[in-house]
Amino acid sequence: MKYYILFLFMSISLFSHAQHEELGKVNWLRDYDQALQTATRENKPVLLLFQEVPGCATCRNYGHNVMSHPLIVEAIETLFVPLAIFNNKGGKDADVLKKYNEPSWNNPVVRIVDHEGENLVPRVAGNYEKLAVTQAMIYALQRESIAVPGYLSLLEAELKSRDKGLETTTLSMYCFWSGEKNLGAIDGVVETQAGFMNGAEVVSVSYDPEKVSMEEILQEAQQAKCVYKVFSDNPEQIEAAITVLGSNSSSGKGNFKQDKEPKYYLTQTYYRFVPMTQLQAARVNSSLAKGENPDQYLSKGQLAILKKATQQKGQGWKNVINQDIQQAWPN
C-alpha cells in the first residue's frame, strides 16, 4: 500500500501539470506496440484514446471533465493499459489511426481492445459524458472476466441516475442524523442532505424514480421511524405520503437550510478529508453510523488519501464533505 500511496501522489503532481490538457490527468502510453505488450504481460485490456492534440473546445473539455475525473483516471490507470493516439499527427499515430479506420482531426474517440488489439466493446464516439466511458470500461472488464471494483459500479449507478434525472423530496423527522443514516442506505437514493425546513429537522432526498419509488422510500423511512411529514409541492409525492403516512402527512415545501455538520457520522472521522461523490458519501455515512466498514465503496486512491490523513491525524487537512470530487482531489 505504501508504494501505491507514493505512486498516487507522484503521478498526480507530475502529470497534472506536464501533459496536454486534452489528455486530462491520465498517465498515457504513446506507443501502440508497447501498450499491447504491457497488456499481455499484465493481463489487462488496452484503453485507447484517439484525441486531437492540441484540440478544439470539445477535445479540451473532454480532457478537463472526463479524463480528469479522479475515479475515471484511477480506473483507467489501474484496470487498463492507457494509450493515447493523436489523430492529427503523422508517423506511428497515423498508422494506428489507419489500422482502426479512425478519422483524423476528429473529436475524442475511445476504444477498448484486448492484448491482440481486437475490440472488446463498441467504440465510444459522439458521447462526451463521463457515463459513456465508465460503462464502456465496465462492459470490457466483464467481457474479460475481470472483477469490477465496487467504486466503479457505484460511479456508474450515480452517473446513470443523474443522466436520467433525479427527483427530490424532503422528509421531516425527530433527528436528521438518524434520517441520513437510514435513507442514505436505500438503493436508488443518490444523495441526502440534512438540514431544516419549516422549523423542523429534515433530510432532503434525491432519488432515481426508476430504481425506487416515493412510496418505497417512505415505507423504509417509516419502518426506521425517521419520517413524520413530507414537505413537497409534487402531487405524486403528496399522494404517496397520504398512502403511506395517512392524511395531514404533507405540506408545501419551504426554504431548506443545510445543517452545519452535513453527513454527521462521516464528519466525526478522518473520512471527512476524502473526496467522494455524493452517492459514495451517502453510503459511507450510513455505513459508519451502523458500525459497518465503508471501505467497500471507496477506491484504492481514496483509501490512500484516508491513510495519509489518518497518519497525519488530520493536521493541515480540510473537510471536503459536499465538495465536488474533482475540485477537492489533492493536486
VEXBAFI-18811 format. One record per residue (C-alpha): residue number from 1; residue in one letter; x, y, z. Coordinates in pm, 1 decimal. Each point is the difference from the previous one (the first is absolute). Example, Ala and Ser with C-alpha at 12.3 -4.5 7.8 and 13.67 -1.06 7.14 Angstrom:
+-----+--------+----------+----------+----------+
! num ! residu !       px !       py !       pz !
+-----+--------+----------+----------+----------+
!   1 !      A !   1230.0 !   -450.0 !    780.0 !
!   2 !      S !    137.0 !    344.0 !    -66.0 !
+-----+--------+----------+----------+----------+
REM end
This chain:
+-----+--------+----------+----------+----------+
! num ! residu !       px !       py !       pz !
+-----+--------+----------+----------+----------+
!   1 !      M !      0.0 !      0.0 !      0.0 !
!   2 !      K !    283.2 !    245.3 !     79.6 !
!   3 !      Y !    127.6 !    -28.0 !   -357.3 !
!   4 !      Y !   -350.6 !     64.2 !   -132.2 !
!   5 !      I !    -25.0 !    315.7 !    213.1 !
!   6 !      L !    336.6 !    121.9 !   -130.5 !
!   7 !      F !   -102.2 !    -75.1 !   -358.9 !
!   8 !      L !   -335.6 !    171.5 !     46.2 !
!   9 !      F !    135.8 !    330.0 !    121.4 !
!  10 !      M !    302.0 !     -0.3 !   -232.9 !
!  11 !      S !   -217.3 !    -68.3 !   -304.5 !
!  12 !      I !   -250.1 !    268.2 !    100.3 !
!  13 !      S !    269.5 !    261.2 !     49.7 !
!  14 !      L !    202.4 !    -87.4 !   -308.6 !
!  15 !      F !   -255.2 !    -67.3 !   -268.7 !
!  16 !      S !   -269.7 !    252.6 !     86.3 !
!  17 !      H !    245.4 !    279.3 !    -92.9 !
!  18 !      A !    221.5 !   -158.2 !   -266.6 !
!  19 !      Q !   -229.6 !   -127.5 !   -273.5 !
!  20 !      H !   -247.2 !    140.3 !   -251.0 !
!  21 !      E !   -335.2 !    106.3 !    144.7 !
!  22 !      E !   -184.7 !   -211.9 !   -257.5 !
!  23 !      L !    139.6 !   -312.4 !    170.1 !
!  24 !      G !   -127.9 !     85.3 !    346.2 !
!  25 !      K !    186.9 !   -145.8 !    296.3 !
!  26 !      V !     46.1 !   -356.5 !   -123.1 !
!  27 !      N !    360.4 !   -118.1 !    -37.5 !
!  28 !      W !    -13.0 !   -122.2 !   -360.1 !
!  29 !      L !    235.5 !   -219.0 !   -198.5 !
!  30 !      R !     64.5 !    126.7 !   -352.2 !
!  31 !      D !    124.5 !   -314.2 !   -176.2 !
!  32 !      Y !   -254.5 !   -252.7 !   -130.9 !
!  33 !      D !    232.0 !   -302.2 !     -2.7 !
!  34 !      Q !    121.6 !     76.3 !    350.3 !
!  35 !      A !   -360.8 !     24.1 !    118.7 !
!  36 !      L !    -88.5 !   -342.9 !   -142.5 !
!  37 !      Q !    310.4 !   -153.5 !    155.6 !
!  38 !      T !    -89.9 !    150.7 !    336.5 !
!  39 !      A !   -357.1 !   -125.4 !    -36.9 !
!  40 !      T !    127.1 !   -353.2 !    -63.2 !
!  41 !      R !    239.5 !     12.7 !    293.2 !
!  42 !      E !   -250.7 !    148.9 !    246.8 !
!  43 !      N !   -309.8 !   -176.3 !   -135.8 !
!  44 !      K !   -186.9 !    325.8 !    -50.2 !
!  45 !      P !   -200.5 !    151.8 !   -284.4 !
!  46 !      V !    132.1 !    308.6 !   -177.3 !
!  47 !      L !   -199.3 !    322.5 !     12.9 !
!  48 !      L !     80.6 !    209.5 !   -305.9 !
!  49 !      L !    -80.9 !    368.6 !    -10.0 !
!  50 !      F !      5.1 !    141.4 !   -352.6 !
!  51 !      Q !     34.0 !    371.2 !     64.3 !
!  52 !      E !     78.9 !    320.3 !   -184.7 !
!  53 !      V !    300.4 !    161.2 !    171.2 !
!  54 !      P !     -2.1 !    295.8 !      9.6 !
!  55 !      G !   -371.5 !    -10.4 !    -53.2 !
!  56 !      C !   -329.2 !    182.5 !    -18.9 !
!  57 !      A !   -224.9 !     95.8 !    292.7 !
!  58 !      T !   -167.9 !   -342.2 !     -4.8 !
!  59 !      C !    339.1 !   -169.7 !     27.3 !
!  60 !      R !    114.7 !    228.2 !    279.3 !
!  61 !      N !   -325.0 !    -40.7 !    191.2 !
!  62 !      Y !     28.7 !   -377.2 !    -29.5 !
!  63 !      G !    342.8 !     19.1 !    157.7 !
!  64 !      H !   -116.5 !    230.8 !    276.7 !
!  65 !      N !   -331.8 !   -167.8 !     82.2 !
!  66 !      V !     24.2 !   -370.0 !    -85.2 !
!  67 !      M !    368.2 !    -87.9 !     -4.3 !
!  68 !      S !     64.1 !    200.8 !    318.0 !
!  69 !      H !   -272.2 !   -153.7 !    216.6 !
!  70 !      P !    202.0 !   -168.6 !    277.9 !
!  71 !      L !   -191.4 !   -328.4 !      0.6 !
!  72 !      I !      5.8 !    -29.5 !   -378.5 !
!  73 !      V !    372.4 !     79.5 !     -1.8 !
!  74 !      E !     65.7 !   -264.3 !    264.7 !
!  75 !      A !   -206.1 !   -262.3 !   -181.2 !
!  76 !      I !    181.5 !     62.4 !   -328.2 !
!  77 !      E !    345.6 !     -5.9 !    159.1 !
!  78 !      T !    -50.8 !   -305.6 !    221.1 !
!  79 !      L !   -240.1 !   -222.5 !   -195.5 !
!  80 !      F !    113.7 !     76.3 !   -354.9 !
!  81 !      V !    309.2 !     87.3 !   -197.5 !
!  82 !      P !    -54.6 !    364.9 !    -97.9 !
!  83 !      L !    107.6 !     93.3 !   -352.9 !
!  84 !      A !    -42.7 !    341.3 !   -162.6 !
!  85 !      I !      9.2 !     31.7 !   -377.6 !
!  86 !      F !     10.5 !    349.8 !   -146.9 !
!  87 !      N !   -236.0 !     15.5 !   -297.2 !
!  88 !      N !    169.1 !    305.2 !   -151.3 !
!  89 !      K !    356.0 !   -132.8 !    -20.1 !
!  90 !      G !    195.4 !   -213.9 !   -244.2 !
!  91 !      G !    231.3 !   -293.7 !     62.8 !
!  92 !      K !   -105.6 !   -274.3 !    241.6 !
!  93 !      D !   -311.6 !    191.4 !    103.2 !
!  94 !      A !   -120.4 !      8.8 !   -360.3 !
!  95 !      D !     70.7 !   -373.4 !    -36.4 !
!  96 !      V !   -224.0 !    -83.7 !    296.2 !
!  97 !      L !   -266.1 !    238.0 !   -128.7 !
!  98 !      K !      3.0 !   -184.5 !   -333.5 !
!  99 !      K !    -10.4 !   -341.9 !    168.8 !
! 100 !      Y !   -325.9 !     86.8 !    174.6 !
! 101 !      N !   -136.9 !    210.6 !   -284.6 !
! 102 !      E !    -25.3 !    301.7 !    227.6 !
! 103 !      P !    -33.3 !    345.2 !   -160.1 !
! 104 !      S !    268.0 !    261.5 !     51.7 !
! 105 !      W !    -62.5 !    338.4 !    160.5 !
! 106 !      N !   -299.6 !   -148.1 !    179.0 !
! 107 !      N !   -171.0 !     41.3 !    335.3 !
! 108 !      P !     99.6 !   -245.3 !    276.6 !
! 109 !      V !    -59.7 !   -370.2 !    -59.1 !
! 110 !      V !     60.6 !   -280.5 !    249.0 !
! 111 !      R !     57.6 !   -362.5 !    -93.0 !
! 112 !      I !     67.6 !   -284.3 !    240.8 !
! 113 !      V !    187.1 !   -293.6 !   -150.9 !
! 114 !      D !    156.3 !   -323.8 !    117.7 !
! 115 !      H !    370.9 !    -83.7 !     -2.8 !
! 116 !      E !    -24.4 !    -83.4 !   -370.8 !
! 117 !      G !   -160.4 !    331.7 !    -84.8 !
! 118 !      E !   -349.3 !   -140.1 !    -56.6 !
! 119 !      N !   -297.2 !    209.2 !    108.7 !
! 120 !      L !   -167.8 !   -112.3 !    322.4 !
! 121 !      V !   -285.9 !    250.9 !     -8.9 !
! 122 !      P !   -145.8 !    240.5 !   -256.1 !
! 123 !      R !    204.7 !    316.7 !    -48.1 !
! 124 !      V !   -105.4 !    295.6 !    211.9 !
! 125 !      A !    -54.4 !    287.4 !   -242.2 !
! 126 !      G !   -229.6 !    300.3 !     -4.6 !
! 127 !      N !    -71.5 !    -35.1 !    371.4 !
! 128 !      Y !    229.1 !    211.3 !    212.0 !
! 129 !      E !   -155.7 !    -68.8 !    339.9 !
! 130 !      K !    163.3 !   -183.3 !    291.1 !
! 131 !      L !   -267.3 !   -269.7 !     -8.9 !
! 132 !      A !     90.3 !   -116.8 !   -350.6 !
! 133 !      V !    363.6 !    -85.5 !     72.6 !
! 134 !      T !    -88.4 !   -136.6 !    346.1 !
! 135 !      Q !   -250.3 !   -243.6 !   -149.2 !
! 136 !      A !    245.0 !    -98.6 !   -272.7 !
! 137 !      M !    263.7 !    -82.3 !    261.9 !
! 138 !      I !   -243.0 !   -211.8 !    199.8 !
! 139 !      Y !   -119.0 !   -190.5 !   -308.5 !
! 140 !      A !    359.9 !    -65.9 !   -104.6 !
! 141 !      L !     96.1 !   -129.4 !    344.2 !
! 142 !      Q !   -300.7 !   -229.8 !     -0.6 !
! 143 !      R !     92.2 !   -128.2 !   -347.7 !
! 144 !      E !    346.1 !    -85.6 !    130.9 !
! 145 !      S !   -136.8 !   -154.1 !    323.7 !
! 146 !      I !    180.1 !    262.9 !    208.0 !
! 147 !      A !   -168.5 !    102.2 !    324.5 !
! 148 !      V !   -160.0 !    344.5 !     -9.7 !
! 149 !      P !     98.0 !    199.3 !    312.1 !
! 150 !      G !   -283.4 !    117.9 !    220.3 !
! 151 !      Y !     90.6 !    366.8 !    -40.2 !
! 152 !      L !    -26.8 !    -26.3 !   -379.0 !
! 153 !      S !   -340.8 !   -170.0 !     14.2 !
! 154 !      L !   -117.0 !    268.2 !    241.9 !
! 155 !      L !    128.7 !    274.1 !   -229.8 !
! 156 !      E !   -189.5 !   -149.5 !   -292.9 !
! 157 !      A !   -318.6 !    -21.0 !    207.4 !
! 158 !      E !     25.8 !    363.9 !    105.1 !
! 159 !      L !     85.4 !    131.0 !   -345.6 !
! 160 !      K !   -279.3 !   -203.8 !   -157.2 !
! 161 !      S !   -259.3 !    118.7 !    251.9 !
! 162 !      R !    103.4 !    362.5 !    -39.6 !
! 163 !      D !     -4.4 !    -36.0 !   -377.5 !
! 164 !      K !   -360.1 !   -126.0 !      8.9 !
! 165 !      G !   -104.5 !    267.3 !    248.2 !
! 166 !      L !    -49.5 !     -6.3 !    376.4 !
! 167 !      E !   -301.1 !     92.3 !    207.8 !
! 168 !      T !     39.8 !    173.7 !    334.5 !
! 169 !      T !   -222.0 !     -8.9 !    305.9 !
! 170 !      T !     36.4 !    125.0 !    356.5 !
! 171 !      L !    -89.7 !   -209.2 !    304.2 !
! 172 !      S !    -40.4 !    141.2 !    350.3 !
! 173 !      M !    101.3 !   -209.3 !    301.1 !
! 174 !      Y !    108.2 !     17.7 !    360.8 !
! 175 !      C !    372.4 !    -26.9 !    -85.4 !
! 176 !      F !    155.0 !     59.8 !   -340.5 !
! 177 !      W !    313.8 !   -190.5 !    101.5 !
! 178 !      S !   -212.7 !   -312.1 !     29.2 !
! 179 !      G !   -175.6 !     93.8 !   -322.0 !
! 180 !      E !    318.8 !     19.6 !   -205.0 !
! 181 !      K !    120.9 !   -321.0 !    160.3 !
! 182 !      N !   -301.8 !   -193.5 !   -126.0 !
! 183 !      L !    -95.9 !    183.4 !   -318.1 !
! 184 !      G !    356.7 !      6.7 !   -131.8 !
! 185 !      A !      8.0 !   -379.6 !    -12.2 !
! 186 !      I !   -307.5 !    -42.8 !   -222.4 !
! 187 !      D !     75.5 !   -132.0 !   -347.9 !
! 188 !      G !   -104.9 !    270.6 !   -244.4 !
! 189 !      V !     69.4 !    288.2 !    237.4 !
! 190 !      V !    286.6 !    198.2 !   -151.8 !
! 191 !      E !     41.7 !    292.2 !    237.6 !
! 192 !      T !   -111.5 !    106.2 !    347.1 !
! 193 !      Q !     37.6 !    335.6 !    173.5 !
! 194 !      A !    -91.0 !     68.6 !    363.0 !
! 195 !      G !   -142.8 !    335.8 !    101.9 !
! 196 !      F !   -305.1 !    198.0 !    100.2 !
! 197 !      M !   -327.4 !     92.5 !   -169.0 !
! 198 !      N !   -315.6 !    157.5 !    139.6 !
! 199 !      G !    149.4 !    -13.1 !    348.8 !
! 200 !      A !     61.3 !   -376.1 !    -12.8 !
! 201 !      E !    303.6 !   -223.6 !    -35.9 !
! 202 !      V !     -7.2 !   -146.9 !   -349.1 !
! 203 !      V !    194.8 !   -205.7 !   -248.9 !
! 204 !      S !     -9.2 !     96.8 !   -365.1 !
! 205 !      V !      3.7 !   -319.6 !   -206.3 !
! 206 !      S !     92.0 !    -13.5 !   -369.2 !
! 207 !      Y !    -91.1 !   -333.2 !   -156.1 !
! 208 !      D !    -32.5 !   -187.4 !   -325.8 !
! 209 !      P !   -374.6 !    -61.8 !    -51.2 !
! 210 !      E !     75.4 !   -289.5 !   -234.1 !
! 211 !      K !    183.5 !   -181.0 !    282.4 !
! 212 !      V !   -206.3 !     91.0 !    303.3 !
! 213 !      S !   -344.1 !    153.8 !     34.2 !
! 214 !      M !   -107.7 !    272.4 !    238.8 !
! 215 !      E !   -222.9 !   -251.7 !    176.6 !
! 216 !      E !    292.5 !   -238.9 !     50.0 !
! 217 !      I !    214.5 !    278.6 !    145.1 !
! 218 !      L !   -277.6 !     96.1 !    241.6 !
! 219 !      Q !    -56.0 !   -361.5 !    100.1 !
! 220 !      E !    370.5 !    -40.5 !     77.5 !
! 221 !      A !      1.4 !    329.5 !    189.8 !
! 222 !      Q !   -312.1 !    -91.1 !    193.9 !
! 223 !      Q !    145.8 !   -335.5 !     98.5 !
! 224 !      A !    314.7 !    177.8 !    122.8 !
! 225 !      K !   -216.2 !    257.6 !    181.8 !
! 226 !      C !    157.9 !    290.8 !   -182.8 !
! 227 !      V !   -293.2 !    172.5 !   -169.8 !
! 228 !      Y !   -288.8 !    204.4 !    136.5 !
! 229 !      K !    -94.9 !    210.4 !   -296.5 !
! 230 !      V !     88.0 !     64.2 !   -362.1 !
! 231 !      F !     73.0 !    352.8 !   -120.1 !
! 232 !      S !    -75.3 !      2.4 !   -370.0 !
! 233 !      D !   -193.2 !    177.3 !   -274.9 !
! 234 !      N !      9.4 !   -311.5 !   -220.2 !
! 235 !      P !   -351.6 !   -153.1 !    -29.2 !
! 236 !      E !    136.5 !   -354.8 !    -36.6 !
! 237 !      Q !    217.4 !     35.8 !    309.8 !
! 238 !      I !   -292.6 !    145.5 !    195.4 !
! 239 !      E !   -218.6 !   -292.3 !   -107.5 !
! 240 !      A !    269.9 !   -246.7 !    108.1 !
! 241 !      A !     22.4 !    174.3 !    337.8 !
! 242 !      I !   -373.7 !    -35.1 !     54.2 !
! 243 !      T !     10.6 !   -365.7 !   -106.5 !
! 244 !      V !    286.3 !    -95.6 !    232.0 !
! 245 !      L !    -25.9 !    248.2 !    286.4 !
! 246 !      G !   -367.2 !     94.8 !     -4.7 !
! 247 !      S !   -182.7 !    331.2 !    -32.8 !
! 248 !      N !    162.8 !    325.8 !    113.8 !
! 249 !      S !    341.4 !   -153.6 !    -67.6 !
! 250 !      S !    116.4 !    257.2 !   -253.4 !
! 251 !      S !     29.1 !    372.8 !    -44.5 !
! 252 !      G !    157.5 !    242.0 !   -243.4 !
! 253 !      K !    371.7 !     20.2 !    -47.1 !
! 254 !      G !    182.7 !    280.2 !    183.3 !
! 255 !      N !    353.0 !    136.9 !     -2.8 !
! 256 !      F !    267.4 !   -258.5 !     75.5 !
! 257 !      K !    286.3 !     90.5 !    232.1 !
! 258 !      Q !    282.6 !   -251.7 !      8.2 !
! 259 !      D !    131.2 !   -128.0 !    333.0 !
! 260 !      K !    340.4 !    135.8 !    100.9 !
! 261 !      E !    129.0 !   -358.8 !     31.9 !
! 262 !      P !   -114.3 !   -175.7 !   -318.7 !
! 263 !      K !     43.4 !   -378.5 !      0.1 !
! 264 !      Y !     36.7 !      0.1 !    378.4 !
! 265 !      Y !    150.8 !   -347.2 !     39.8 !
! 266 !      L !    245.7 !     57.6 !   -282.4 !
! 267 !      T !     91.2 !    337.4 !    150.1 !
! 268 !      Q !    113.8 !   -165.1 !    323.5 !
! 269 !      T !    269.6 !   -204.8 !   -177.2 !
! 270 !      Y !    301.8 !     49.4 !   -223.9 !
! 271 !      Y !   -221.2 !   -100.7 !   -292.1 !
! 272 !      R !   -105.0 !    365.6 !     -8.9 !
! 273 !      F !    331.5 !     75.2 !   -168.8 !
! 274 !      V !    -61.3 !   -245.3 !   -285.9 !
! 275 !      P !   -153.9 !    144.3 !   -318.7 !
! 276 !      M !   -309.3 !   -203.4 !    -93.0 !
! 277 !      T !   -295.7 !     10.6 !   -233.6 !
! 278 !      Q !   -335.3 !     74.3 !    163.2 !
! 279 !      L !   -108.5 !   -363.9 !    -25.9 !
! 280 !      Q !    324.2 !   -118.5 !    158.2 !
! 281 !      A !    -42.1 !    250.3 !    283.9 !
! 282 !      A !   -356.6 !   -115.3 !     66.1 !
! 283 !      R !    105.1 !   -365.4 !     14.1 !
! 284 !      V !    313.5 !     63.3 !    208.4 !
! 285 !      N !   -189.6 !    216.5 !    249.3 !
! 286 !      S !   -267.7 !   -267.0 !     36.8 !
! 287 !      S !    256.7 !   -278.2 !     41.8 !
! 288 !      L !    188.9 !    191.4 !    268.5 !
! 289 !      A !   -324.9 !     66.8 !    186.3 !
! 290 !      K !    -78.7 !   -371.6 !     -1.0 !
! 291 !      G !    349.1 !   -102.8 !    110.8 !
! 292 !      E !     76.9 !   -158.3 !   -337.4 !
! 293 !      N !    318.1 !     25.2 !   -206.3 !
! 294 !      P !    -57.9 !    262.9 !   -271.4 !
! 295 !      D !    319.3 !    -72.6 !   -193.9 !
! 296 !      Q !   -190.8 !   -216.1 !   -248.9 !
! 297 !      Y !   -133.7 !    321.3 !   -155.3 !
! 298 !      L !    339.4 !    165.7 !    -47.2 !
! 299 !      S !    284.5 !    -41.1 !   -246.6 !
! 300 !      K !    358.4 !    -82.1 !     91.8 !
! 301 !      G !     89.4 !    358.8 !    -76.1 !
! 302 !      Q !   -262.3 !    126.3 !    242.0 !
! 303 !      L !    116.3 !   -246.1 !    264.5 !
! 304 !      A !    356.5 !    121.6 !    -53.3 !
! 305 !      I !   -116.1 !    355.0 !     70.9 !
! 306 !      L !   -181.1 !   -124.9 !    311.2 !
! 307 !      K !    313.9 !   -177.0 !    119.7 !
! 308 !      K !    215.8 !    307.7 !    -47.5 !
! 309 !      A !   -252.2 !    226.0 !    177.2 !
! 310 !      T !    -21.5 !   -250.3 !    285.6 !
! 311 !      Q !    377.9 !    -22.5 !     33.7 !
! 312 !      Q !     15.3 !    378.7 !     19.7 !
! 313 !      K !   -295.9 !      4.4 !    242.2 !
! 314 !      G !   -181.3 !    238.3 !   -230.5 !
! 315 !      Q !    245.9 !    282.4 !     63.1 !
! 316 !      G !      0.1 !    237.4 !   -295.1 !
! 317 !      W !   -287.1 !   -184.9 !   -169.7 !
! 318 !      K !   -329.4 !    162.3 !    -99.4 !
! 319 !      N !   -348.4 !   -144.3 !     36.8 !
! 320 !      V !   -113.7 !    -70.9 !   -357.9 !
! 321 !      I !   -351.1 !   -131.9 !     68.3 !
! 322 !      N !   -240.8 !    125.6 !   -269.9 !
! 323 !      Q !    284.6 !    131.3 !   -213.6 !
! 324 !      D !     22.0 !   -112.5 !   -361.2 !
! 325 !      I !    230.0 !   -302.7 !     -7.8 !
! 326 !      Q !    205.5 !    132.3 !   -288.6 !
! 327 !      Q !     54.8 !    340.3 !    159.6 !
! 328 !      A !     73.9 !   -150.2 !    342.8 !
! 329 !      W !    249.2 !   -260.3 !   -126.9 !
! 330 !      P !    356.5 !     76.2 !    115.9 !
! 331 !      N !    224.9 !    151.2 !   -265.9 !
+-----+--------+----------+----------+----------+
REM end
